[in-house]
Amino acid sequence: MNPYMFVINAIPAPSNKDCEDIAGARVHIWVISEDKESAKIRALDYITKYLWEVKNVEYEFEIQQELIQKLGEDELRLYQKALLYGIAADFLAHPRIPGNPDDPAVKRRLDLP
């Protein structure tokens, strides 16, 4: 099994009532899988399951073990979670109504189905 990482642009599905104030998100998603194609299908299904519509896959990588040590804190956390559960994702969303560019980023936990 190998680690794969995808960056996927998505928008909330119309039925996603938790995200009515969100215009879209870049989803960083890690999948542990036999091959990249299976990992990609699983990543897309995961995003759809949580009521998001995939717009495009921006990046897709098979991560080599020597690069794991060089990951930033957030990506390392996702990788470790994917090792436990087979898949893990962060939805880095941007609001429907933009604020001041100097405003700090806001982390919000969503109720996922």
N, C-alpha and C positions, 0 to 999 in steps of 0.2 A: 504494500500500500504506500502511496506517495502523497505528499502534500501539494495541493494546487490552490492558487490564490487568484481571485477574479475581482475586478472593479467594474461594477455594472451600474449604469444610470437607469433610474426607475422613477415612476410617479405613483402617487397613491391611486388605487382603484376607486371608482365612484362609491363603492360599498364600504370603503375604509373610513368610517366616521371618526376615528381617532386622529386622522391626519387631514382634516378639512382645511387647516390653516397652513399646510405644507405644499409647496409647489413641486418638489422633487427631492431626490437624494442620490448620492453616490454610495453604493453599497459595497463595502469591503467584505468579501466572503471567502472563507477558507473551507476546503473540502479535502478529506482524506479518502482516496479512491485508487482503484487499479489503473485507470487511465484518464487522460484529460477530457475526453468526450463524455464519459460517464460522470465525471466531476462537474462538468459544465451543465449537463442536464439536471443533475441534482441541485446545483446552485440556482438555476432558473426556477425549478419547481419550488424550492424553499422560499424564494422571494414572492412568487405567486401565492403560495399558501398563506402568507402574511398580508395579503390583500394589496399587493403592489403590482404594477404593470411594468415589465421590462421594456426600456426604450432601446438600449444598445449595450453591448459588452465593450467596455473601453479597453481593458487589459485582461489578459489571461496568461498565467505563468505556472510552470511546474517549478517548485522551489527546491533548489539543491540544498542538502544538509549543511554545507559549509556556510550558506547564507543565513541560516536560522539564527546564528549567534549575533548577526549584525542587524537584526530586526529592531525597530523602535518598540517602545513599551506597549503601545496599543496593538500593533500587529503581532507581537509576541504573545500577548494575552489571547488574541483570537486563535493563533496557531495552537496554543496549549489547550484551549477550549475545544477546538476541532479534534485534537488528539483524543480527548475524552468522549466526545459525542459524535464525531464523524463530520460535523459541520458547525460553523459558527460565523456570525455576521454582525457588522455594525452598519447602521443606516445613518449616514451623515447628511442630514436634511437641510434644505434651505426654505425659508418661509415664503408663503404666497405674497405677502406684503413686505418688501425689503425694509430693513431698519437702517440705522446709521452704520456705515462700514466699520466704525471703531467700537461698536457694541461687542461685548464678549460673546463667545460661543455659549450656547445653552444646551446642556444635556437633559434629555427628557426620556423617561422610561415609558414605553407604550404598552398598553394592554394588548397582548398578541393572542390571537385565537388558539 
